[in-house]
Amino acid sequence: MAAVRRWSEGMASDNVKGLVLALSSSLFIGASFIVKKKGLKKAGASGIRAGSGGYSYLLEPLWWVGMITMVVGEIANFAAYAFAPAILVTPLGALSIIISAALAHIILREKLHTFGILGCVLCVVGSTAIVLHAPPERQIESVTEVWDLATEPGFLFYSLLVLTAVFILIFHFVPQYGQSHIMVYIGVCSLVGSISVMSVKAVGIALKLTFSGMNQLVYPQTWAFTLVVVTCVVTQMNYLNKALDTFNTAVVSPIYYVMFTTLTILASVIMFKDWDRQNPTQIITEMCGFVTILSGTFLLHKTKDMVDGTSLTSMSMRQLKHEEEDGFDESIPLKRQDSLRIP
């Protein structure tokens, strides 16, 4: 009771605002996956699907509703960080996975095995453990200080590895395996996302300092980070649309969250040297979080073709029926089978 009383007393009005914004963000972002998927399906029925390289979804109003919903969620999430500490806001982002999976089950008729649900829970628990034991945010007084951190050898080496991996995925693996392996599209989104978050953080710091009276817009580093943000976000949006159009939403959401969170934390550790300000217990706890995430991802993969109370044959019949109704198959969450692949 004493701990609860101390928590309630320490919950300032700004923290309450941050909490409400963070919860709203998860709701909007979780719902946006479903609305965008509906728009992609509708656009794919009358044009070239996004998974096949088409962009007809750009003319679909429903897709834009989903996109606007996601933007509203991201703005709410960004605003939440202005009122509450990251240790409060970041873990709540995991709620978007639960919301997306629940809506996918109800609206899109996408089924997830019981053990798949357990895998999602493990992913959320592991990611939350990592975030909750993260060190305090580093104090930055100028955007040039962020630029100095971004141009240190360690982060430059990480950025080079990310760019190399992204180009290999896009030009080699996407044409051959993009339609059959979910990790290809999600890999591009997550790798690029880890760089975009570091740039978003830099732009956010610049805006915060500017609003406080120290103009950071006069520095070219601010605009360089902004250009990186725009480039990365456009790339993420493109390949996330392909993943949503090709695979099961209830599986895309948690896997994307896990990979994105893992790579973002790694990028932050390298750039901001977070582990230098932590004790061994905190680091070990974070490593346990990584193991939990990997366990959840493995469980999702192993149960991808399982459906409660039915055989594989009956599942295949439902897949074929669903394929006839919607024009394409989305029942196999992680990997399409060759016999069902669209030519």
N, C-alpha and C positions, 0 to 999 in steps of 0.2 A: 504493500500500500504506500509505503514511504517513497518507493521508486516511482510509482505511478503519479504521486503528488508532485514530486520534483519534476517529472516530465511535463505534467500539465502546467505547472508554474513557469517552466522554461519555454513553453510553446508560445512565443510572442505572436502578435497579430500578423507580422510579416511572414512568419513561418506558416501560419494558417493559410494565408493567401498563396504561398508557394505550394502547400499541400493540395489545395483545391485546384490550382493550375496544373499540377502534375497529374492528378487524377483525371482531370478533364482532357489532358493531353493523351493519356493512355486510352481513354474512351474514343476520342476522335481518330487516333492513329489505328487502333484495332478495327474500328468500323470502316476505315478507309480501304483497308485491304479487301474487304468483302465488296464494297461498292465498286472499286476499281476492277475487281475480278468479274463482276456482273457486266460492267461496261466492256471489258475485253472479250467476253463471250458473245455479247451482242454485236460488237464490231466484227468479230471473227466469223459470224454467221453470214455476213454480207460482203466481206472483203478478205484480204490476206491477213492471217493471224499474226500477232506480235511475235509469237514463238517461231514463226517462219520468216521473220524479217519484215513484216508489214507494219505500217503506221496508220492504219485506218482508224485505230482507236482515238486518234487525235481529233477526229470528226464526230466522236460519240459523246453526247452531253453527259451521259451517266458516268463515263470515265473521268470527265472533268469535275463532276461533283465529288467523286472519290479523291481526286487529286487536290481539290480545294479543301476537302475535309482533312487530308493529311497535312497540308500546309498550315491549317488552323491549329492542328495538334502540335506541329513542330514549333509554331510561334508561341503557343501556350507553354510548351516545354522550355523554350528559351527564356520566356518571361519568368518561369518558376525559379530558375537559377538566380534571377535578380532579387528574389525575396527570401529564398531558403537555401541552406547549404547543400552541396552536391550529395552528401551522405543521406539526405532526406529525399531528394528529388529523383536521383538516378535509379534506385531500386524499384520505384513505382513504374518505371518504363516497362518492366516485365509484365505488368497487368495487361498490356496491349496484346500479348500472346494469348492469354486466357480469353480475352474478349473476342479476338479474331477467330480462335478455334471454336468457341461456342457459337458465334454467328455463322461460321462456315458449316457447322453441323446442322443448324436450323434452316438457313437460307439456301446454301449451295448444295445441301445433301451430301456433303463430303464426310465420310466415316473415318473415325480414328479408333484403332484397337485400344482395349483397356490398358495394355502395357505401353502403347504409344502415348496415352494420356500420362501414365507414370513417367515416361521419358521426358515429356514436356515439363512436368513438375520438377524433375531432377535438374533439368536445364535452368529453370527459374531459380531453384534453391541455390545451385552452384554459382550462378551469375550474381545473385543477391549477396551471397557470402563474400564474394570478391569485392563488390562495391562497398559493403558495410565495413570492411576492414581496410579500405583504402586510406592512405595518409591524407592529412589536411591539404587543401589546395595551396599551391605555391603562390606567394604574393608577387605580383608583377606590377611594375610602376610605369612601364612604357612598352609600346609595341616593338620598339627596337630591341628590347630585352628578349622578347619572344623570338624575334628574327635571329638573334645570336644563338638561342637554344636550338632553333630549327636548322642552323647551318653548322652545328658541331658535327664532327666526323661520325659519331654513333648514329645520329638520326639521318644524316645524309646517306649512310650505308643502308639503313633500313628503307629509306625512300627509294633508293636504287633497286633494292631487292623487290619491293612492291611493284614498281613500274615494270621491271623485267618479267615478273610473274603475271602481271595483268596483260602485257602484250603477248606473252606465250599463250595464255588462256584465250584471248580474243582471236588471235590469228591462227592458232593451231587446234585448240580443243573445242572451241565454240562451233566451228563448222562441222566437226565430226561427232562430237558427243553432247552438244548443247541440248538436243531434244531427248536424250536418254539418261543423262546424269545431272542431277540437281546441283551437285557441288560445283559445276562449271560456272553457271550463271551466278550462283550465290557467292562463289569465290571471288569473282570480279567485283560484285557489289561490296563485299566485306573488305577486301584489300583496299579498294578506292575509298571506302568509307572511313577507314582508320586514318587516312591522310586528310580527308575532308573535315573530320572532327577536330583535328589539331588546328586546321586553318580557321574553322568556325570559332574555336576558342580564342584564337588570336584576334579575329575580327570583333568578337564580343568584348574582349579586353579593351580594344581600341575604342569601341563605342562607349563603353562604360567610363573610360577615362575622359573621353571627349565630353560626355554629358556632365561630368564632374568639374569641367572647366579646363582640362588639359587637352587641347586639340591634337588628336592623333591623325586626323585626315590629311595633314600636310606631309606626312611621311609616305614615301613610295612603298614601304613595306606593307602598309595597310592595304593598299590597292593590289599589291602582289598576292597577299593572302586572299583577298576578295576574288581575284581571278581564279585562284586554285579552287576556292569553294564552288564557284559557278561551274567550272569544268568537271569537278568530281561529282557534283549533284546531278548534272545532266547525264553523266555516265551511269551513275547508280540508278537513276530513274529508268533509263533505257533497259538495263539488264534485269532490274527487278520486275519490270513489266513482262519481260520474256519468261522469267521464272514463274510468275503468277499465272501466266497464260498457259504454261506447259504442265505445271505440277500442282499437287494438292495444296491448297492454301493453308490448311491446318498443319502441314509439315514445313512449308516454306517459311512461315512466320517464326517458329521457334529456332529452326536451323540458322536462319539469317540473323536472328537476335543473338544466338550463341556465338557464331563466328564473328559478327560485327563487334560484340562486346569484348570478346577475347583479344582480337587484333587491336581494338581501340585502346584497351588497357595496356597491351604490350607497347604500342606506340607512345602512350603517355609515360610509361616507365622509362623508355629510352630517352624521350625528349625532355621531360621534366624531372627525371631521376627520382621518381616517387619512392623507390625502395631504399634510397639513401636516408630517408626520414622515418624508416620503419624498424621495429625490432623483429627478431627471428620469429616470435610467436605470430605476429601479424602476417609475415611472409608465408609461413607454413600454412596458416589458415587460408590464405589466398590460393596456395597450391592445391589444397584440399578442394577448394571451390572449382579449380580447373578439372580435377579428377571427377568431380560430380557432374560437371558439364559434359565431359567426354563420355561418362556412363550413360547419361540421358540421350546423347546423340546416338550412341551405339544401340541403345534399346529401341529408339525410333527406327533405325535402319533394319534391325533384326525382325521387327514386327510389321514391316511395311506391307506385306502381302497377307496379313492375318485379319480375319473379321470374326467378331464374337459369334459363336454358335452356328457357324456355317462352314461349309467346305470350300476348298479352292475352286471346285467346279461351279458351285452356285455363285461364288463371287465373280467368276469370269462371265457367267450369264448376265449378271447385273451390269458388269462393265460394258458388255456389248450392247445391252439395252440402253444404258446411259449414253453410249457413243452415238446410237441412232437418234436419240432425242436431242442431243446438244450439238452434234456435228463433229465432236472430237472427244477423246478419252482423257479424263483427269482423275480417275479413281485410284491409279497406282501412284502413291505419293512420292517415292524417291526415284524410281527407275522404270521407264517404260519397257514393256516386253516387245521384242521384235515383231511378233505376230500381230500386235495391235498398233504398231507405229504408223502414222499417217505418211503416205508416200511424199 
